[in-house]
Amino acid sequence: MKNYLKNPRIRKLLYYLAGFFVFVIIMNYVVMPWYVYSPEKPVPKVVGMNSSDALNVLKSADLTPIISDTTYDEKYPRGSVIYQRPNAGETVKVGRRVYLYISGGEPSVDVPVLTGKSINDAKFALERIGLNLGNIDSAVSSNPQDMIFAQQFAPGTPLKKGDYVGVSMSIGQNPGGIVIPNLIGKSLSEAEKILSDSTLKVGKINYQPSVSLLPNTVLDQYPSVGNKVQAGAAVDLFLTKPVDSDNSH
């Protein structure tokens, strides 16, 4: 017998057998009785709750919440639970894992590059990602006729699906005079770009306080839209500025 025990393979086999029997005993007399006879309770409903509240509710119920995934869902606010597994009302053991799926909110898309495109191409590019073509301003420009040379939102701006994006389209150069483009509602930098593309420039700038519009938004212009001027003419702008807090009372 002692000779057998000196054999490394036999000793290794005996160690494995001993370990296996210990494992069976633990499973049979410790783990299984605990699992079979451990208390059970129904899973509370956490769908619709924000994730922090849901975690607290499940922990208070002696369950183990696990945030499984985040997905966009416009029906549920960002950060709220949209699905749970097991479902609410199911009876489970104390300590059972409950997997939560969290809403990422309403999906957004990035505005594509529209400058240099035709109206049809721009419309297709927008609709392909769930956006719509908005107002189309036509203006004299050094760009080819029917080409978009300015867009309402810069490329990469995140918008909600279904939003509209306005553009400015070139009608080419007009030898009889430059038609003043519509600058109202544009930012100062956008107005400068549109005027430059129309071979015009910014003239005098007047500021007016506004609480509802961003600073440097064009409120009015002179000459007004549609008037004809010579190339290189200046267009005066009336821009917004923040309301002075000292004079707001």
N, C-alpha and C positions, 0 to 999 in steps of 0.2 A: 504493500500500500504506500509506504514511504517512497518507494521508487517511482510510483505513479505521480505522487505529489511533486516530485522533483522535475517532472516533465512540464515545461513552460506552457505548452498548448493545453494540457489537462488543467493546470491551475487557472489559466485564462478562462476556460470553459466553465469551471466551477464558480469563478467570480461572476460571470454572466448569469449563470443559473441562480446564484444567490441574489443578485440584483433584481432579476426578474421576479422572484418570489416576494421580495420586499415590496416591489412595485404593485404586485397583485394584492398583497395584504393591505397596503395603503389605499388603493382604489376601492377594495371591497368593504373595508371597515371604517374608512374616513371620508373619502371623496364622495362616493356614491350615496351613503346615508345622508351626507350634508346636502347633496344636490336634490335627492328625492324628497327629503323632509324639510328643506329650507322653505321659509314662508314665501307666498306668492302675493302679488297685488296687481291691480289693473294699471295700464300705462295711461298717464294723464294726457289730455289733448294739448299740444303746444303749437299746432299749426296756426299761423296768423300772429303769433307772439314775436317780439323782437328776440334776437338770438340770446342776449344776456338773460332776459326773463325766462326763456325756455330752459336754459342751462340750470338756473336756480330751481325751477319747478321740478325738473327731473332729479336733480341731486337731493332735493327735499323728500322725494318719493323713494329714496334709496336705490336709484337707478344710475346708470353710467352714460351720460350723454356724449355722443361723438359727432362732431361736425364733419360730415362726409364730403360735401361738395357745395359749390356756389354756382348758381345758374341765373341767367337773366329771365325775369318774369314781370311783365308790366302790371299784372293783377295784384302783386304784393309789393309793399314798399321795400326799399333797399335795406337789407339786414334782417328781414323777418323770415320766419320758418315757412317754407312752402310745402314741405312733405316730411313725414317722419316714418320710421320703420323700426320696430313694430308699430302698427296703427294704434290710435287712441282706443282704449277700452279692452285691448288684448291683455290677458292675464299672463304674467311672466314672473320668473324668479327674481328675488331681491338681488340687486347688483347687475341685472341684465343690461347689456349695451343697447342704447336707443340712438339710431343714426338719424341725423338731421340734415336736411338740404336747405340751404339759405338762398334767399333772393338777392340777386345783384342789381335789382331795380330795372327800370325801363332801359332797354338797349340803346346805345348811342352809336352813331357812325361819324366818321371823319369826312369833312367836305373835300371833295376831289379838286384837282386843278381844272378850272374851266377856261381860263384865258388861253387864247389861241385856237379855241374850238368854234365850230359852228353852233347855231342854236339847237339843231337836231342832235348833234353829238353830245352837247352839254345836257340836254334833256335825257338822253339815253344813259349817260354816265351817272346822273343823279337818281333816276328811277331804278337803276340796277342795284343801288344800295339803300333804297327806301326813302329817298328825298324827292322833292318836287322843284321844278323850275318856277321861280317867282316872277316879279316884275322885270320887264325887259326895257331898259332905257336905250334909246338910239341917239348917237351923237357923232358929229364930225370928228374924224380921227385920222392920224397918219397911218393907221393900221389898215389892212385890206378890208374891203366892204364885206359886211355880214360876219365879221370875226369878232368874237368876244374879247374885249381888252381890259375889262375890270369885273370883279365879282364882289357880291355883298359881304361874304365871309371869306377870310383867308383860308387857303388850303390847310387841312389838318384840324380845323375848328370842329369840335365835337357838337353834333346836333342830334335831337331826337328824331327817330324815324317819322316821316310825314311832314317835317318842317320844309319851308320854302327858302330857296336861295335865288336872290335877284342878280341880274347881270347887266352890264352895259355893252351894247353892240355897236360896232363901227358902221357908219354909212359912207365911209370913205372921205376923201377931201372934197371940199366945195369951193370951186374957183370964184363963185359969186359972194363969198363971205363965209365965216365960220359960225355955225349955229351954236348958241350957248347951251351946253349940256345941263342936265338936272343934277345939282349938287346937294340939294336939301336932304338931310338925314344921313349924309355921308360924314365920315371923320375927316379931319383936316388933311391927314396923309392921303386918304383916298381921293379927296377933292383935288389935291395937288397932282396926283397921278393922272386923274381924268382930264384935268386942264392941260397938262403937259402932252398927253396923247392927242389932244385936240388942237395942239399948237397954240395954246393960250397959257396964261399964268395967273397966279394969285395976286390980287391987288391989295387994297386996304383991308385990314381985319378989325372988326368991331366985336367986342365981347358983351354978352348979356348973361346974367345969372340964371341958373336953372336947377331945380331940385329933382327933376324927373329924367333928364337926359345926361349921358356921359359928357365930361368936359371935352371941348374941341369938336362938338357935333355941329354941323352946318344947320342953322335955323332959317337963313334967308340968303339971297345973293342978289347982286346987281352988276351988270344987267340981268334981267330975269330969263328964265328958260325960253328958248325959241328965238330970241333976238339974234341978229346976225352982226358979227363984228369982223374986223380984219385979223389975220393971223398975228399972234404976238400980243393981242389986246389983254388987258387985265380985268379980272372979275373980282369985285369986292365981296367979302364974305362976312356974315354975321354968325359968330360962334358962341357956344355955351361956355360958361365957366362956373365953378362951384359957388354956392351961395356963401357969402361971408358970414360966419357964425356970429360975429359981433353985431351984424345988422339984421339978423334973422328973427330977433325978438321984437 
